[in-house]
Amino acid sequence: MGEFSISARAALAGVAVLAGSVLAQAQTAAGKPGADPSAAVERVRFTVQPVEGGLMRLDTESGAMSFCAQRSSSWVCETVPDDRRALEAEIGRLQARLEALEKNRASGGGGVPDIMAPPPATSPDAAPPDASPPAASSPDADGELPAQARQRFDQAIDLAEHAFQRFVEMIERLRKDLPTDGSAATPPPKGEPF
């Protein structure tokens, strides 16, 4: 019986050494530059991570993510909106627009002028541009303002007259309050407010 236990131990040790060498060989093959890791270890397509309310599933081949949750009696996985795809689509759209604008500029098409380029030379015989000021718009053919504009103008004049009249009345009140004997007004006693 002692011999059997030694043989069982030897067999068990042999299996352990064999398994260890297979694992070491797989790690060595996967760690070599340029080596195909799927040759050493079969690659898993999906990885699952527990999150609040369910599981998050990642497709390791496509990069797509899904949120999985248990509903009624089965699990349901819904694709998570991928901001990366939307951003890549926007980048593609902007690159296409940029290429179109560059082609338009290269072909001499309209657009934003090059402000760094020197102004085009003009010949001395060329007439100067019309530098006369623009003509003022006339109110009417007979020189009268339209009725609505005239009414607004009259309201503004009335308001100005009223404000000026109040200003003059205020000045007259101040003159009456001044002493007539020419002496200056006495300051209030100290410690008392005005």
Protein Blocks (a to p, Z undefined) as FASTA:
>chain_A
ZZmmmmmmmmmmmmmmmmmmmmmmmmmmmmpghiafklmpccdfbdcdddehiacdddfk
nopacddddehjbccddddddfklmmmmmmmmmmmmmmmmmmmmmnopacdddfkbccdd
ddfkbccddfbdcddddfblnopacfklmmmmmmmmmmmmmmmmmmmmmmmmmmmmpcfk
lpacddddehiaZZ
